[in-house]
Amino acid sequence: MYKQGTFVSYKKNMNIIKAIIFGIIEGITEWMPVSSTAHLKILNTFLPLNVSEGFFDVFEVVIQLGAIIALLIIFWNKVWPFGKSNKPLGSGILSNIKKDKFVLWIKIIVACLPAIIYELFLEDLLNFITPQNEMYVIGIALILVGIVFIGVEYFVKDKTFNITSTRQLTLLNCLYIGLAQLVAAIIPGVSRSGATIICALLLGISRTCAVEFTFELAIPVMFGASLMKLLKYGIAMSFGEVMILLLGSISAFIVSLFMIRFVLDYIKKNNFNIFGIYRILLGIIVLVFLR
């Protein structure tokens, strides 16, 4: 009896450590165009959480809440639409709504429309991923998008970007970016940020602006995805499952506070080639060792 209790305690302690590690990986990879989903699934093959398959599907999405809260803290002044402003939306009650932030949220909503339609009506029809082909798809997606990144960077290296601020984005630009994001929702390993950044570069949007809008777009997307997962799985969780979610989210939050600023600073002086090379190498490793 003592040995059995010790073993159960050991598994719980290991799950706590693993949850923290998963959160760290989430906090690092969520803000780079390398697919956090792919990294969490790869990590789970080497360091599997002792949980049900259904709960892991929830865990890998919901721990994004920690990352998104960190983003909200950093981007609060960029996205919060309420408060006094030199340029309010209107008079009366509208005077407490900042016009530029209101317009930004219209753009974010337009970019979210394809994902909303997919989640509500098309997910079951377009879902072709199975446990048998998932790692193949992830490996191939990592490589192909890595190649595309390098190709796009070569294509735009001598070009002048016409759009350098989110204020210059048109609704059509945002819709195209939303459609690119949809590709990532359908195919694991593509990377939501990777797809939107590639699309933005091709539209003549600067790297800094592309990353900033991608981060802003992540706020409703990641909150919505987490909510949908929780509703599908149900909120009735064991104490151990709640602790795993909390620890994973907290560690993702802490790491994200540093990574968001790092990526924003890095991309001001560098291109995305290093991420393309990394994706190709990781994809080859996945296809060779994890198929």
N, C-alpha and C positions, 0 to 999 in steps of 0.2 A: 504493500500500500504506500509506503514511504517513497519507494522508487518511482511508482506511477505518479504520485503527486509531484515529485521533484521533476519528472520529465515534462509534465503539463506546465509547471512553472517555468521551466527552461524554454518551452515553445512560446509561451506568452512573452517572456523577456526578449527572445529573439525577434518576435513580431514587432515589438516596440522599437528595437534597434533598426530593423528593416524599414519600418514606416518612416523613421527619421531619414534614412538613406534615400528612400524613394522621394521624400520631400525635397531633399537637397538636389537630386537629379532633376526634379521638376522645376525647381527654382532656377537652375542653371540653363536648362534647355528650352524652357518656355519662351524665352526672350531672344533666342537665336533661331535662324531659319533652318533648323536641323531636325525638327519633329520631336517634340517632347513625348508624344505617344509612342513613337518607335523606341525611344530610349527606355521608357518605362516597361514596355513589353520585352525588350531585350534584357533589361535588368531582372525581370521576373523569371527569365529562363535560368539565370545564374544564381539568383538570390530570391527564390519564390516565397511570397507571403503565404503563411499557413491559413488561408481563408478560402471561402467558396469562390467558384468562377464568377458567379453573379455579383458577389460583393467586390471582387477585384475590378470588374467593369465599372462599378460605381466609384471605387477608390481612385482609380487612375484619372477620373474626370473631376471628382469633387475636391481633390487636393489642389486643384487649380484655383480654388477660392482663396487660399492663402496667397498665391501669386498675384491674383487680381486685386486683393485688398492692398498689397504693397504698391501696385500700379496706381490705384486710386489715391493713395497718400501722395505719391510723387506727382501725379498729373491733376491733382485736385483743382488747382487754379486754371488749368487748361480746359477742364470739362464741366465744372460746376456752373450751371446756367443761372442761378438765382443770386440776387444781391444788387446793390446799387452800381450803376455803370454810367460812363459818359455817353454811351450809345445804347440806351435801353430799347427794348422791342417796341414799346409804345408808351402811351400815357396810362394813368390809373394803375390798375393792378399789374399791367404789363411793364410798368416802369421798374419793377423788381426782377425783370428777366433780361439778362444780357443778350443783346441781339446776336453778337458774333458766336456765342456759345449755343444759342438756340439754332442758328444756321448749321453749326457743326453737328448738332444732334440730328438734324434733318438728314445730313449727309451720311451719318453713321447708320441711321435707320434704313436709308435707301440701300446701303451696302449690305445690310443684314437681311434684306428681303429674300434673296435667293436661298439663304440658309434656313430661314423661317419656313418657306414653302417646302423645302426638302424635308425638314424635320417633321412637318405636319402631314405631308401627303405622299412623299416619294421615298422615304428612307427604306421602307420594307421592300419596295419594288426594285430599288437600285442597289441594295446591299448584296454583294457577291462574295463577301469575305467569310471564310470558314476557318475553323481551327487548323485544317489541313493546308490551306494555301496562304494563311495570314503572313507568315514570315517570308515566304517567297515574294508576296506583294510588297511588303515593307522594304525588303532588300532591293528589289527592282526600282521602287519609287525613290529610295534614297539615292541610288546611282543616277537615274534619269534626271531628277530635279537638280542634282549636283552638276551634271553636264550642262543643263539648261542655264544654271546660274553663271557658269564660266562663259558660256556662249553669249548670254545677254550682257555680261560685263564687257566682253570684247566688242560687242555691237555698240554699246553706249559710251565707251571710254573716251572718245573724242567729241562727244556731243554735249551741247549746252542744254541743261534741263530748263524747260519753260515754266514748270510749276515748282516752286520752292517753299510754298506754305500751304497748309490745309485750307486757308481762306481762298486760295486760287482753284481748289478742286471743284469741278463741275459735278452735277448730279449724275451725268453720264459716266464720268470717271469713276465715281463711287459705285455705280451699278456694275461696271466692268470688274472692279476690284472685288465686289461681292460675289460675282460669278467665279472668279479665280479662287476665292475662299471656299466655294462649294466643291471644287475639285478635291481640296484637302479633306473636306468632310466625308467624301465618298471613298477616297483612297488613303488608307493609313500609310504613314511614311512620307507623304508629300510635304507636310508642314503647312499649317494655316498661314503663318507669317511668311514662309518661303513663297507660297503661291501668290499672296497679295503683294509682296515686295517685287517679285518678278514682273507681275502685271503692271505695277506702278512704274517701274523703270521703263518698260516698253511704251507706256503712255506719256513719257517725258517728264515724269515726276522725280524730283531729286531723291537721293538715298535717305537723307535726313527726314524729309517730309514723308517718304514712303514708310519709314520705320515708325515715325510719330503717329501717322494715321492708323497703321496696323495695330499699334498699342492701344490707341483709343477705341478702335473697333473691337478689340478683345474684351472690353468691359461688358457690353451686353451679351456678346457671344458666349463667353466663359461662364457668366452668371446663368444665362439661359440653359446652357448645356448641363451645368451642375444641377439645376432645378429639375430638368427633364429626367436626368438619371435617377435622382432621388425619388421622384414621383413614380417612375417605372419600377424601381426596386422596392419602394416602400420605406417609410421612416422608422419602422420597427426594427431596431438593431440592438445587438447585445452590447453590454458595457465595453467589452473588448474591442468590438468593431468601431464604436464611437471613439474610443481612445486612439485607435489606429488612424482614423480620419483626422482627428484633432492634431496628433503629433505630426502626421504627414503635411497637413496644411500649415502648421506653425513653422516647421522647418522650411517649407516652400516660401512662406512669407518672408522670413529672415534673409534667406539667400537672394530672393527677388529684389529686395531693397538695394542690394549691391549690384546685381546683374543688370537691372534696368538702366541704371546710370552708366554702367560700364559699356553696354551696347550703344547707348545714345552717344557717348563720347567717342567710342571706337569708330563708329560709322561716319563721323564728321571728317575723319582723316584717311579712311581706308575704304576699300570696296568689299564685295562679298565673295571674292575668289577663294579665300581661305575656308569659308563655309562650304563652298562647292567641292573643294578637294576633300574636306573632312567627310562630307556625305558619301562621296564615291568610295572612299576607303572603308567607311563603316558598312556601306551596302555590300561591298565585296566580302567583308568578314561575315555578315549575316548570311549571305548565300552559300558561303563555303562551310561555315561551322554550325549554323543554326537552322538550316533548311529541314 
